[in-house]
């Protein structure tokens, strides 16, 4: 089968990539894994101009190619206003690609993926929809639309997966919808990351303790909460350092906050870095601090932290209680600086507890390899579509 992936995920030209394009986040790793299930895979993605400072991963996979389309402009209201003009400009390219494909995959939420989903419905193509947001708590009108659409139309050749996890199925109204986790680490990478930590309490060590947070830099992700907690933490851990990974709308405000609280020398803003560098920074850290209040689905970055043996301090959002509740970290009752500071103290001043959390973090992460993610999806699609996805598969 020939698969077409229609997504809002931006790519950009990269002369060093076999396909000619790169992108960031977990998307390139997941697309490589999905491509191994099919005879050929095409990614239909908005393409940005190449910039010298862009850090990303090459888009590669089994007979994988990228078909670029024009990027959408603006944010929020201006993006919606521009959308009809963008659609008119790209409609012929999108329609041709959908017609040429044997099956369609649309990661949503996302306006571009929605177009692919609707075209697949209209043309009666086998469809695989993967909901990557917070399935349990839709907020916007668009999020409610996507969830209702999956519940109404999911089944048969329209197969739907909801990213997350719970003891209950995603939708009582439609039993065909299944949970799926999210990851970007292969089994080999999980094993390489999983060296157990057994440090003494950091306030008595020669080197300072390190907190790390990797996310899109917005207020909801909690970077500001960690910075606010630093003055209190530095009284107990004078050499503590906070590594902030990622770009985002509120990054400038976080830098100003660090200066205002006189903790700038204890915070490093790394910006956007590639996947290998993210893992390096996590392996050098002691705690992954993630006091998020955002509408999370299944944050891959939390699994990466767990795989590196980092106790995770986070909140009761989406699937996080399931991941952390087994002992791999601390769940905050409120995403506040005092609560975060106290949780950090508890982790770093009790070596035995720290070691137990670190080992449990590694144990949890081991269950979520990229190979298991790929094979779970492949088994579901083969059953739903009633045919093999790849005619000449070689391992």
Secondary structure, DSSP 8 states (H G I E B T S, - for coil): -EEEEEEEEEEEE-TTSTTSEEE-TTHHHHHHHHHTTSSEEEEEEEEE---TT---EE---TTEEEEEEE---SSHHHHHHHHHHHHHHHHHHHHHHHHH-SEEEEEES-HHHHHHHHHHHHHT-EEEEEE-S-SS---SHHHHHHHHHHHHH-BTTEEEEEES--SS-S-TT-TT-EEE------HHHHHHH--------GGGSSS--EEEEES--SGGGTHHHHHHHHHHHHHH-TT-EEEEE---TTHHHHHHHHHHTT-GGGEEEEES--HHHHHHHHHT-SEEEE---S--S--HHHHHHHHTT-EEEEES-TTHHHHHTTTTEEEESS--HHHHHHHHHHHHT-HHHHHHHHHHHHHHHTT--HHHHHHHHHHHHHHHHTS-S-SS---
